[in-house]
Amino acid sequence: METLETLSDKLDTTGDIQSIVRTMKALSAVSIRQYEQAADAVASYAKTIDMGLTAILHDRRAGGLSLPHTGSTDADVAGLIVIGSDRGLCGRYNETVARAAVDCINDRTAVLGVIGARAAARLEAQRHKADRLFLLPGSVAGMTPMVGRVIVEIESWMRERGVETVNVVHNRREGRSRAVPTSSAVLPIASEDLQQLADARWPGPGLPFFRMDRDRLLSWLVRERLFVLLYRALAEALASEHATRLAAMQSAERNIKERREDLTSDYRRKRQETITREMLDVISGFEAVSGSDD
């Protein structure tokens, strides 16, 4: 049977947990906004890269050259990047992205890179061990070097393993809290996208002049486009992770509030019972003393 002291300790513990949950809710809400702003910011850079590609494709066309070959989407050797989570308290987030990744793995998938230890563990449990594991950055500031390391790894796959096609699988925020898995190709640039860029009208009166070797410049622009796609995917994944965690914390807060109300009710009832019992003891003792005096 619970005592007043036990109920009081439980109320204190519940209050401490409630404070932690509120703090985590606030951190997740702030993080969602930061990662969404990062995704919006890189969109402007993406437009700059596309304009650069449009300029060089127009220059190639003026020189009588065809569209460049950036890789084959039907290549026999492909790579897959999966973005998961390193932290918990985000429900089925990693299970969802791991299931989507398994659906994308086929006979062409020669190398598997995973960002996030928990997603890597999920995939390994399904007999898909990561060839390269990356740990997620803890803030927006760590995203750029993180993406840089992934690009270096992809370039290594291309040199050493003959990889031409690279896809990325990650969760994307849908609504306020739902994380929906999505898959997209980051390499090579699809021929229809190249054609669209080549057909795009230049906004100025004349094309920009460049001194760098045309092929080197094209290679650099393709690399920067890869950076933009990976950065955006990482930002969307981190925003969806924190949105999922925020939803979990909101649910936990409701449960804690209900539990605290139950404990408060039990505590008050127990306290009233204790007071009543002590008063009865006092009355019984007084009557006993009064009877003995007679």
C-alpha positions, 0 to 999 in steps of 0.5 A, a space after each residue: 500500500 502506497 504511503 504519503 511519502 511514496 506518492 510525494 516522491 512520485 509526484 516530484 519525479 513526474 514533475 521532473 520528467 515533465 520539465 525534461 519533456 517540455 525542454 525537449 519540445 522547445 529544442 525540437 521546435 527550434 531545430 525544425 525551424 533551423 533546418 527548414 531555413 537551411 533547406 530554403 537557403 540552399 535553394 537560392 544557391 541551387 538556382 545559381 548552379 542551374 544558371 551556371 549549367 545553363 550558361 555552359 550548355 548554351 556555350 557547348 551548343 554554340 560550339 556545336 557540341 552535344 549534351 554532356 554525358 554525366 553517367 548512365 541511369 541504367 549503369 550496372 553499379 549503383 550506390 545508395 545513401 540512406 539518412 536516418 537518425 543517431 538519437 532516439 525518442 522519435 518513434 518509428 522514424 528509423 524503421 520507416 526509412 530502413 524499410 524504404 531503403 530495403 525496397 530500393 536495394 537491388 542487384 545493382 546496389 554495390 555500395 551502401 552508405 548510411 548517415 545515422 547509427 540507428 538506421 544502420 543498425 536497422 538495415 544490418 538487422 535485415 542483412 544489409 550492412 553499411 559499407 560506410 557509416 556517417 554520424 549525423 551533425 548536431 547542428 546546422 553548422 555541421 551540415 556542410 562538412 558532413 555533406 562534404 565527407 559524403 561527396 568525397 566517399 561518393 567520388 571514391 565509389 566512382 573511382 574504385 567501384 565504378 559507381 555511376 548512379 547514386 540514390 538517396 533515401 530519407 524521411 521528409 516532413 509531411 504535415 506537422 509531424 508525419 515523416 514520409 520516406 522519399 527516394 531521389 537520384 542525385 547522380 547522374 543528372 537526368 538527360 531530361 533535366 540537362 535538356 531542360 537546362 539547355 533549353 532554358 532562356 538566359 535572363 540577361 542580354 548575353 551569356 557570361 564569359 568564363 576562362 576556366 576549361 569548359 569540362 573542368 567547369 562543368 565537372 565543378 558545377 555537377 559536383 556543386 549540384 550534388 552538394 545541393 541535393 545532398 544538403 537539402 535531403 539532409 536538412 529535410 531529414 533532420 527537420 522531419 526527425 525533430 518534427 517526429 520527436 516533437 510529436 512524441 514529446 507532445 504525446 508524452 506530455 499529455 500522458 504525464 499530465 494525466 498521470 500527474 493528475 491521478 497521483 495528485 488525486 491519490 495523494 489528496 485522498 491519502 492525505 485526507 485518510 491520514 488526517 481523518 485517522 489521526 483525528 479519530 486516534 486523538 478523539 479515541 485517546 481523549 475519550 479513553 483518558 476522560 473515561 479513566 478520570 471518571 
